[in-house]
Amino acid sequence: MKVLGIETSTLTGSVAVTDGREIIAELTLNSPKTHATRLMPSIDYLLKAADLTLSDLELIAVGTGPGSFTSLRIGISTAKSLAHVLKKPIVGVPTLDGLACQLPYAEATLCTLLDAHGDEVYWALYRNEVSELRRLTPYLLTPIESLVSQIEDRVIFVGEGLKPYRSLIEEKLANLALFAPSTFWIPKASFVATLGLTKYQRGQRDDHLSLKPEYVKKSDAELKLGM
């Protein structure tokens, strides 16, 4: 089953096409251009490079965050539009889940984290159990100090939230903190596609009209409106 994966929760965008569990093509781009200007050209380039067309796609999987409000809206709106026009099913995949899946054989607890700015991070804890990844916490938004204060055992940290906060984590947790290589910090569309396929095969799918980002907190605009 050919799946288009889209991940735009951070400034680094990623798109991928998979066939079952096999990656056909993937493009990950850290660029000053906005997702609005590069997402569709990236998808078009990826499909042409893989000698595929939009009609060859059978499932759309999209990262739903948490992350940048604007970036998430662009990625999810694009995925919903494609699902509607192509009449293909769509599945939303939480970004923190996708990050955790990048370390499938880790024995220690995993902590995925993304920078939410203002000294806050989005995060969740996971553990690999047999062949299944289990999430241990809700998707959380807290100050980085609060996250660090809750760690009592060895934890492997992964995610772009390490860019501003790795030094603080090392200082506070010492040998309790392990760090995935930086190549694993970026949310990848191939993992979104793989998780999306798994959810779809389990009978889970989303409505392309009602699928929304996983914000965890309200946007500044919503807070100003008192929503």
N, C-alpha and C positions, 0 to 999 in steps of 0.2 A: 504494500500500500504506500503510495507516494504522498509524503507529508511535507507541507511548507511550514517551517518554523520561523517565527518572528519574535525578536527580543529587543525592546527599546526602553527598558526601565532605567537605564543610566545613559550618560552621554555617549558611551560606546554602543553602537548598534550592531546587531548580528542577524543574519538571515541564513537559512539552511534548507536544503531539500534532502529528505531521507527516503529510502525505500525499505520498509520494514525497519530493522535495526541498523541498516547500513547507511552510512553517510554518502550521498551522491556528490554534494557540493556544499560548501559553507563559506560565507564571507563575513568577517568581523572587522569593523572599521571604527577607529577612534579619530574623528575628524572634527574640525571646528564648524563644519556645516551642520545645520539642524537636521533632525530626522525627517522633517517635512520635505526637505529638498533632496535627500539622498536615499530614502527608504525604497520608493518605487523604482528608481534607477538601479538600485542594488538588486532588487528582486528580478528585474528585467535582465540585468547582466548575468545573474546567477543561473537563471533558466536557460538563457542562450548558451552559456558555457557548458551546461549539462545536456544540451540538445533536447530541451523540453519546452513545452508551452504551458500556459496557465490551465488549459483544458486537461492536461495530463495529471494535474494535482487531484488528490482524492480526499484530503483532509487539511484543514488549516489549524495550526496550533500557535497560540500567541502567549507571550509572557504577560502576566497581569499585575506584576509588581509585588510588593511595594517598590516605590522609586520616584523618579521625577514625574510630577503631575502632567506636565506638558508632553514629555516624551512618551509616557504611557498612553495618553489620549491619542497621539499620532499613530502609534503601533497598533493599538486595539481598533481604532477607527478604520485603519487600512485593512486589517484582518477581517473585520466585520463586512466591509464593502466587498472584499474579494469573495467571502463566503456567500454573500447575497447574490452577487452578479453571476458567480460560477455555479450557484446552487450546490455548494459543498458543505459538509458539516464543519463545525468549529468547536475547538476545545480551548479553554483558558488554563494556563499553567502558572501557578505562583512562582515568582522569580527566585525566592529563597529556596524552594524545593529543587529548582533546576541547579542552583549552585551546589547544594548538598549532594546531588546525584553525580557530580563530577569526581567525587571521592568514594567510590562504591566499596572499597576494601579496607577503609580506615576502621581500626578497632576502637579508637577513642571516640568520645562524644564529639560531634561536629557543631560548630557555631558559624552560621552564615550571617554576614552582616554587610549592610550597605549604608553609606553616608546619607543621613537625612538633614545635615547641616545644623547649625546652631548647637553644636556639641551633642547632637542626638544621632542615634543609629536605629535602623530597622534590623531586627535580628530574630533568629529562632534556633533552637537546639534540636539535633537529630542524632539517631544512633542506627548503625547498620546491624540488622538482626537477621541472621541466616542470609536469605537472598532478597530481603525487603528492607527498605529504608523507612524508619519510623520517626515521625516528628514528635518531640517530647514537650513542646511548648506551643502556645498560640504564636501568631506573627506579632511581634512586639515592636513598639517604638518607645525608647527610653533614652535618657542621657547615657553616654558611654560609661560614666562612672557607675551608674546603676547596674549596667550589664556586668562590668568587671567585678562588682561586689557580690554577684550571685554565683560566681564560678568557684567551686570548691574542689574539683578534680581536674585531671588533665583534659584539655580541650584542644581540638584542632580548629583554628580559625581560618575562614576562607571568605573572600568577597572584597569588593572595592572599598568597603569601609575601612580596610586595613591601611589604605594609603595615608589618611590623616591620623590614624589612631594606633598603628602598630607599636610605636615607641611607648606610648602610655600603657598599652596592654602588657608589653614586656616588663616595664618598670613595676607595675602593680602585681602581676601574677608570676613573674620569674619562670621557674621550670614547669609551672602548670600550663603554660601557654605554648602550643606548637602552632606552626604556621604552614599552610599549604604553599607550594611554589606560586609565584605571582602570575604565572600563565593560567592558573585556575581561578584567579580572582574575578575574571570577567564573565558575566552571564552569557552563555553560549546558546545560540538558536538550535543547534543540533540536539541539545539535551531537552529543550522545550519541545521539539518535534518528537523525540523518543518518549517523553513523559505523556505528551498529548496522545500518542498512539496507544500507550498503555491504558490511559483513561477511557479512550474511545472503545477499545476492545473489552473493557469492563462495563460497557453500556453507559458511560458518562459522556455527555455532550452538552454544549451550551447553546442558548438561543442567540443568534447573531444580532437580534434587536435589543436584548437586555443585558448582554455581557458587559461588565464594567470592570474598571481597574480595582485592584486591592490597595486602597490608599492607606489604610491603617489609621491615618489621621485626616482631618478635614483640611482642604486647601485653604490658603490665605483668603481667597475670594469668598469662600463659603463662610469662613469665620467672620469676615467683615459684614456679611449679610445676616449674621446671627442664625445661621442654619444649623 
